[in-house]
Amino acid sequence: MSIHRVTILLLALSLPAHAATLHVSPDGTAADGLTWQTGFPTIGEAIVASSTGDEVWVRSATYVENVTIEQPITLLGGFAGNEDRASERDWTANVTVLQASAFGPVIRIEGTSQCVVDGLHLTGGLGEEGAGFSIRNSSVEVANCTVFDNRAASTGFHCSGGGIGVIDSFVRISRTFIYNNDGCLGGGGLVCIDAVVEIENCKFFGNRASSGGAVAIGESRVLIQGSTLEVNLARYDGAVACSESNLIIRNTRIASNVASERTTSKIIEGGPIPPTTAFNSGAAIGASRSSVTVENCVLENNRSQLDQGCYIGDSKTNAVFRNCTIVGSGSFPPAIAWSDSASAPTLLNCILVGPGILRYGQGYDDPEAEVSYSNLEGNYPGKGNINVDSKFVDSANGDYHLESDSPCINSGTDTGLTTDFDGNPRPIGRYDMGAFEFPLFRSDLNGDGEVGPEDLMILQSDWGKVSGP
């Protein structure tokens, strides 16, 4: 990506405060847009009338139109139509839908900085690189939005980004639900090309594409944290496809994604992968020529023919997993796999349930990955590794917190992480294995968060006693 261009986008923060608040209401008179009564009946009219720094407030309704933004404005949905301050809006109760009326993305943002879109539902878009949002050469914040039922469609060479397309831009996406979008060749929910993208507290559900059912990343820097990627489908890389990029995933649940030839087949959670005619890989994450860091994450029930979690395809990829809990079924395919020409991954303080890790062309008996202080089957060599029951609270129902007698407590090593999956402090005592830190010291017998005299009194009173019959 052009670092110079990104720098310009990030530094374009010296814009004046918004000069006006323009209103959009289906029954507005369109006189001047300065009140709800004189508001514009369409979002497009308000944007045309806006100036740099303006806010556009949109009353709850369904607006059938395609919108283009080419200057710094703030577009807010979720109003009932009687508010005097933006803080009074409720985007959950006052649903504001923007439905495409023609071929093209629902919202196109191009060549601008400091643009905000907050509290809108985008649907029905058809676009080549971003059907819900198409963002190019811009700095944008997307928050509290829902992007659904959009489809990437090509009129030429490009066809990606069913929900959101980010090209040569800096974008933050937060608290946004992205579901049931079709990304054609790549990125069912989101495609990032030559971009810097931060994703926080978002959910990607039921999106599909040929590669990267939820997210496809090319020549970009992407951070995904505090999010959920679930039941996304792709021919390759069920949740995330990463190529020539820097990807960090933190505190995120990646579950029930599938890389399968027949992505249109109905997938039943926990059921078999539909019949395929190719060796599909990257059940949750597929990486090539990239740096991938996965921390404090849960990878659960992801499936492809070659792996149940992550597939590394080449020698130029560096993949590191820290304090992750990876749950699969059976012993094959492996949780993490890499090709016979690829670089082996690094695992630290991880828990693997079911499948192990494997370089194709060799076998489980040929250890090459750097695995330490982890709990996985097969007695994988490495300092601090164990092969025992992790003792989860309720693994049958997806609760992978540790029981108080789990052997994974205090069995890890310093990874530098200061919180766990839930955002709770890490470590408590020594580091634990897995995504969840046990919240108490073993010797904190009264559970008050401190080891003190009362704990000693409890121990003394129970000394020598035998539990059970």
Sequence and secondary structure as in RCSB ss.txt:
>XXXX:A:sequence
MSIHRVTILLLALSLPAHAATLHVSPDGTAADGLTWQTGFPTIGEAIVASSTGDEVWVRSATYVENVTIEQPITL
LGGFAGNEDRASERDWTANVTVLQASAFGPVIRIEGTSQCVVDGLHLTGGLGEEGAGFSIRNSSVEVANCTVFDN
RAASTGFHCSGGGIGVIDSFVRISRTFIYNNDGCLGGGGLVCIDAVVEIENCKFFGNRASSGGAVAIGESRVLIQ
GSTLEVNLARYDGAVACSESNLIIRNTRIASNVASERTTSKIIEGGPIPPTTAFNSGAAIGASRSSVTVENCVLE
NNRSQLDQGCYIGDSKTNAVFRNCTIVGSGSFPPAIAWSDSASAPTLLNCILVGPGILRYGQGYDDPEAEVSYSN
LEGNYPGKGNINVDSKFVDSANGDYHLESDSPCINSGTDTGLTTDFDGNPRPIGRYDMGAFEFPLFRSDLNGDGE
VGPEDLMILQSDWGKVSGP
>XXXX:A:secstr
  HHHHHHHHH         EEEE TT   SSSSSSTT BSSHHHHHHH  TT EEEEESSEEE  EEE S  EE
EEEE S  SSGGG  TTTS  EEE  SSB SEEEES SSEEEES EEES EESB SSEEEES EEEEES EEES 
EE  SSS  B SSEEEES EEEEES EEES B TTB SSEEEES EEEEES EEES EEEE SSEEEES EEEEE
S EEES EEEE SSEEEESSEEEEES EEES EE S TTS   TTS     SS    SSEEEESSEEEEES EEE
S B SS SSEEE STT EEEEES EEE SSS S SEEE TTS   EEES EEES  EEETTS TTS  SEEES B
 TT   STT B S   EEEGGGTEEEE TT TTTT     S  B TTS BS SSS  SSS   SS TT TT SSS
  HHHHHHHHHHTT     
